[in-house]
């Protein structure tokens, strides 16, 4: 059969096969005091139940225009070409102290940080055991490294142990990396990090933990679930969620710091984090001690919403943090509920495959500091009116 001469045929065919309920569209949302407004002009205010701005720090900066004046412009080149700026160094020192780690590397995004650190630490002589629901960036890092990838059941340490025993028996010469997250952003769930770290210690596996959605929210004083766990060898975090800025961090101890500096191409060949983002991240990091009461209140509201849904006959959404998934199954129904909620002034995003497994489309409800007290009840009542408990 002759080769198709149209180099764009693959894209046209993929788009034709895509079901309507899985079609994605970008929208322009303008920050406002209530949350967001649609489009560039006017529009109904929407209370934000979708973004990862858990502590409301990004929203506060948008409304007040309170951006730090101490840094401006871009970085110009890689940190190994034109060096770090003083604001980068101040942020790294503050993060080392906050996380209890020896060294921190700054990255332009969390996606890049995950791909870069996994690709640097794994190779074709490695086995990587990754939680089945790990973020796409972590999986992409494994694939780019050439390592063998195997998945263990979500947050199932017994299944992970089975895999570790098998590789110890069949391939004792392989290095093993374990990859997981401390707060899964679509599930709302967390592993038992202490037990996970101990299991990796027993089998000599290197543990990488993505704390993107936990830092600032979970763990002692919001320092994440890896706080005080030396056998979590690598912590990845972001500034674009609870810290209300942009960019990411990789925190390590000892020899891993030297290793990443010498061998992490994703750090070596990327323009350094923009100084204004570093400045905002540092400013918000310094605010966290004053927000401890609000952080505790956020976790309390997360438990209250789950219990409220249970009282109304819905299954309890898994987890305990501010990400509250409400699985409805069908992508079309999830979109319909999203539209119903927008009609009453609430922004709750429908999450559909391939972001989540087929048949598990959901509303991803995100609780944040600063949401009006009546908004959560409005959310619940709208769901009850349009989606009966199964």
PEHU-V751810 format. One record per backbone hydrogen bond with DSSP energy under -1.0 kcal/mol. NH is the residue of the N-H (numbers start at 1). CO is the residue of the C=O. Records with the same first field share a line. If there is no record, write none. Layout:
NH->CO / CO
//
This chain:
9->6
12->8
13->9
14->10
15->11
16->12
17->13
22->19
23->20
30->37
32->35
36->46
37->30
39->28
46->36
47->345
49->347
54->52
56->53
60->56
61->57
62->58
63->59
64->60
65->61
67->65
81->78
82->78
89->85
90->86
91->87
92->88
93->89
94->90
95->91
96->92
97->93
98->94
99->95
100->96
101->96
103->252
105->250
107->248
113->109
114->110
115->111
116->112
117->113
118->114
119->115
120->116
121->117
122->118
126->123
127->175
128->148
129->177
130->150
131->179
132->152
134->131
138->135
139->135
140->136
141->137
142->138
143->139
144->140
145->141
148->126
150->128
152->130
156->153
160->156
161->157
162->158
163->159
164->160
165->161
166->162
167->163
168->164
169->165
170->166
171->167
174->171
175->125
177->127
178->206
179->129
180->208
182->210
184->189
188->184
193->191
196->192
197->193
198->194
199->195
200->196
201->197
202->198
203->199
205->200
206->176
208->178
209->234
210->180
211->236
215->211
216->222
217->214
218->214
222->219
223->220
224->218
229->226
232->229
234->207
235->251
236->209
237->249
239->247
244->241
245->239
248->107
249->237
250->105
251->235
252->103
256->253
257->254
259->255
260->256
261->257
262->258
263->259
264->260
265->263
267->264
268->264
269->265
272->77
278->274
279->275
280->276
281->277
282->278
283->279
284->280
285->281
286->282
290->287
291->288
295->291
296->292
297->293
298->294
299->295
300->296
301->297
302->298
303->299
304->300
305->301
306->302
307->303
308->304
309->305
310->306
311->307
312->308
313->310
314->309
324->365
326->363
328->361
329->361
330->328
334->330
335->331
336->332
337->333
338->334
339->335
340->336
341->337
342->338
343->339
345->342
346->341
347->47
351->362
355->352
360->357
361->329
362->351
363->326
364->349
365->324
366->49
367->322
369->54
371->368
375->372
378->374
379->375
380->376
381->377
382->378
383->379
384->380
385->381
386->382
387->383
//
